[in-house]
């Protein structure tokens, strides 16, 4: 009985350590992404890792290259990353994390702040004793776009714009990207969409070993 209790306690400690390692990796991703630490950012994912966000869907390596280009052009963003909920199954893990994305850019000459509330849904794998992100999808919830200072030009622009063509979950993110001459990814995840329901189902099946 004593040995069994000890084994269960050790197993619990191992689970806690693995959950911490996964959560710390997700936090580190945000720091490396925002600070332009590209080698460290690459190391948060497995080599063949995939990522899907509002403006990109594809290999994580290409995503990092695109981020580097934007960073070198002077574009900056800030990712506020909250504590993750991590579920383990051997060398596999799922994590879901609330995030806030902050971006400042000029829109028709007016400096504006975009705030997007979203979640990261991650598949993680332990390889060689080390955890890495195998796949990430951002799921968008709601957003807003505000001028840094009051601006009649900004007000007139949005009064004349039909933003209803974009889903409410990422409406102003889409407007910001459009103003920068950038396209949305083919699929942008948000709650209630069929694609997002399929994403969750696929992740759950993967965690279960299928």
N, C-alpha and C positions, 0 to 999 in steps of 0.2 A: 504493500500500500504506500509506504514511504517513497519507494522508487518511482511508483506511478505518479504520485503528487509532484515529485521532483522533475520527472520527465515533462509533465504538463506545464509546470512553471517555466522550464527551459524553453519549451515550444512557444509559450506565450511571449517570452522575452525575444525569441527569434522573430516572431511575427511583428512585434513592436519595432524592433530594429529595422526590419525590411520596410515597414510602413513609413518609418522616419526617413529612410534612405530615399524612398520614392518621393515623399513630400518635399524633401530638401532639394532633390533634383528639379522638381517643378518650380520651386522658388528660384533656384540658380538660373534656370532658363530665362526668366524675366530679367534678372540682373545682367546676364551676359548679352541678351538681345538689346537692351536699352543702352548699355555702355559700349557696344561695338566690340565685344570680346569674342571674335569669330571662332578661333580654334576651340575655346571653351564651350561656345554655343554648339558647335558641331558635335562635341563629345557628349552632349546630353541625349542624343538620339543614337540608335543603332545605325550602322552604315546604310542600310536600305530603307531607313525610316521615311514615313510619308506624313504630310501635314496639309490640312484644309482650313483656310481662313477666308475672310471676306474677299481678299484680292488675289489669292493664290491657292492652287491645289496641285500637289505633285510631290516630288522628292524633297526631303528636308535639305539636302545639299544645295539644290537649286534655290530653295527658299532663302537660305543663308546668303548665297551669292546676290540675290535680289535685294536683301536687306542691307548688305554691304554697299551696294551701289547707291541706294537711297541715303544711307548714312553719310557716304562721301559727298553726296550732293547737298548735304546740310539738313536733311529731313530727320526729325526726331520724334519719338513717341515714348510714352511711359506706360508700363504695365503694372498695375497694382494687383498683386496675387494674394488671395486669401487662403486660409488653411484648407488642405485637400482632404477629401474622404477617399480612403484607399481600401480596396478589397483584394485579398491575396488568394491565389490558388497555385501553390508550388512555386514554380519559376515564372509565373504570370501574375499580373496585377492590373486592375482597372482603377483609375483615379478620376474624380470629378472635382473641379475647382472653380469657385467663383472668381471672376476677374473684372477689373475696370481698365479700359484702354483710354488713354488721354493723348490727343494729338492737337498741335497748334499749327495752323497754316493760313496763308492768305487766300481769300476767296473774293474774286473781283476787286482786288486791292485792299480788302478789309481783313485785318487779322482776326481769326476766329478760333475758338476752342471747341473740339469735338470730344464728347464723353460717351463711351459705349459700355454698357453693362452686358456681360457675357459669361460663358463657362467654357473651360477646357475639359474635354473628354479624352482621356489618354489610355492607350494600351501600353503597358510596360513589360519588358522581359528582363530576366536575370540571366546574364551570359558570363561565364567565367567568374562568377561571384560578384558581378557588378550589374546594377540595374541601369537600363537605358529605355528611352521612349521609342516604341516601335511605330506608333501612329497617334496623331493628335487631330482632333476636329474642334473648332470653335463653334459654339452654339450661341447665337445672338438673342438678346432679350429685349432691350430697348436702348435708345440713345437720344442725344440732343446736340445741337450746334448753337453756340452763342458767340456774338462778337465780343472781343476783349474790351472794347469801349463802345458805348452807344453809337449806332451808325444808321442814318437814314438810307444810305445806299444798300446796306445789308438787308434792312427791313423791306425795301422795295423789291430787291432781288427775290426774296422768298415769298413775298406776296404775289409775285408774277410767275412763280415756279409751281408746276404741278408735281409734287413729290409723292402723290398717292400711287404713282406707278411702282413705287418701291414698297416692300413689306414694312410694316410699322417697326418690326424688331430691329431693322438696320437701315431705316430710311435716311437718316442724316449721315451715317457712314457712307452710304451709296452716293449721296449728294456731294460729300467731300471728295470721294474718289473721282467722281465725274468732273468736278471742278479742277482736279489735278490732271485730267486727261488719262485716267486709269480705269480699267474695266473691272467689273465684279467677276469673281470666279463663277464657273458654270453652275455650281451648286453652293449656295450659302445656307448653312444650317440655322434653323430657328425652331422654337417649340411649336408643336402642332403640325409640322410638315411631314409628309409621307417619307421623305428622304431621311429626316432625323429619326423617325420611328424605326426605319430599317437600319440605321446606324447603330442605335442602341441594341437592337436585336442581334446584329452581327457581333458586336462587342461581347454581349452576354454569352453567345454561343462559343465564342473564342475562349472566354474565361473558363467555360465549362469543359473545354478540351475538344470541341468539335469545330 
